[in-house]
Amino acid sequence: MKKVEHIGIAVADIDIAQDLFSRIFGKKHYKSEIVEDQQVITSFFQIGESKVELVAPTQPKSPIARYLKKNKEGMHHIAFDVDDIYQEMVRIKNEGIRLLNETPKIGADNKLICFLHPTDTNGVLIELCQEIK
């Protein structure tokens, strides 16, 4: 793993959250994107070498909507940048850690992504991501 790529924050309303975090960071988000496959809208802030990703549901039954029903708004996941997501997935599976998806999915911000099962990672949802070339 190369670095923390981003920290994901689950929010109910992307517009309200963008305004709040713009005021906190003293700058506007640089990108918003709808990820149809995951039924979310994302908004990214660049903070040094890392990013903060706001994630809001676009559908009432999306995974993020279900998450927000069980939990409050707040930190949802931490993402790590990897050179070869396929190799990392095999390595992590060999360590006995379950993956939430067996093949990488296309995520926001031009990334291939895979999530590790939080039951196996002390309750932390960890995302692996690799830039799509």
C-alpha positions in Angstrom: 0.0 0.0 0.0 1.3 3.4 -1.0 -0.7 5.9 0.9 -4.0 6.9 2.4 -5.9 7.7 -0.8 -9.0 9.1 0.9 -11.3 9.0 3.9 -14.9 8.4 3.1 -17.6 10.2 5.0 -21.2 9.1 4.7 -23.7 12.0 4.5 -27.4 12.2 4.0 -27.4 15.4 1.9 -24.5 16.0 -0.4 -25.3 19.8 -0.8 -25.4 20.5 2.9 -22.2 18.4 3.5 -20.4 20.1 0.6 -21.2 23.5 2.1 -20.1 22.5 5.6 -16.8 20.9 4.5 -16.1 23.8 2.1 -16.2 26.1 5.2 -14.1 23.7 7.3 -11.4 23.3 4.6 -11.6 26.8 3.3 -12.0 25.7 -0.3 -14.6 24.1 -2.6 -14.7 20.5 -3.6 -12.9 19.8 -6.9 -15.2 17.1 -8.2 -18.7 15.5 -7.8 -19.6 12.3 -9.5 -22.5 9.8 -9.5 -21.5 6.2 -9.3 -24.5 4.4 -10.7 -23.3 0.9 -9.7 -23.2 1.9 -6.0 -26.1 4.3 -6.1 -24.2 7.1 -4.6 -23.1 10.7 -5.4 -19.6 11.6 -4.3 -17.8 14.8 -3.7 -14.0 15.1 -3.3 -11.8 17.6 -1.5 -8.1 17.5 -2.0 -6.2 17.8 1.3 -2.5 17.6 0.8 -1.7 14.3 -0.8 -4.9 12.7 0.4 -8.6 13.4 -0.2 -11.8 13.5 1.7 -14.8 11.9 -0.1 -18.3 12.7 0.8 -20.7 9.9 -0.1 -24.5 10.3 -0.2 -27.2 7.9 -1.4 -29.0 8.5 -4.7 -31.5 5.7 -4.0 -33.4 4.9 -0.8 -32.2 1.3 -0.8 -28.6 1.9 -1.7 -25.9 0.5 0.6 -25.1 4.0 1.9 -28.8 4.7 2.6 -28.9 1.4 4.6 -25.7 2.4 6.4 -27.2 5.8 7.3 -30.4 4.1 8.6 -28.3 2.0 11.0 -25.6 4.7 11.8 -25.3 8.4 12.0 -23.5 10.5 9.4 -19.7 10.3 9.8 -16.6 8.4 8.8 -17.6 5.4 6.6 -14.3 4.1 5.2 -10.6 4.6 4.7 -9.1 4.0 1.3 -5.6 3.0 0.5 -3.9 3.5 -2.9 -2.3 0.3 -4.3 -0.2 -0.4 -7.3 -1.9 -3.7 -8.3 -5.3 -4.2 -6.8 -5.5 -7.8 -8.2 -2.3 -8.8 -6.5 -3.3 -7.1 -3.2 -6.7 -8.8 -3.3 -4.9 -12.2 -3.6 -2.4 -11.3 -0.9 -5.1 -10.2 1.5 -7.3 -13.2 0.9 -4.2 -15.4 1.6 -4.0 -13.6 5.0 -7.5 -14.9 5.8 -9.2 -11.6 5.4 -12.5 -11.7 3.4 -13.3 -9.3 0.5 -16.7 -7.8 0.0 -16.3 -8.1 -3.7 -14.3 -10.9 -5.5 -13.3 -8.7 -8.4 -12.6 -5.0 -8.5 -15.5 -2.7 -9.2 -15.3 0.7 -11.0 -15.6 3.4 -8.3 -15.5 7.1 -8.3 -12.5 9.3 -9.3 -11.3 6.9 -12.0 -10.5 4.0 -9.6 -10.8 0.3 -9.5 -12.0 -0.5 -5.9 -12.4 -3.4 -3.5 -13.6 -3.4 0.1 -12.4 -5.7 2.9 -14.9 -7.2 5.2 -15.1 -5.0 8.3 -15.7 -8.0 10.6 -12.2 -9.1 9.7 -10.6 -5.6 10.1 -11.6 -4.5 13.6 -14.8 -3.0 12.4 -13.1 -0.6 10.0 -14.3 -0.6 6.4 -11.2 -0.6 4.3 -11.1 0.2 0.6 -8.3 -0.7 -1.8 -8.1 1.5 -4.9 -6.0 1.7 -8.0 -6.0 4.3 -10.6 -7.5 3.1 -13.9 -4.9 3.5 -16.6 
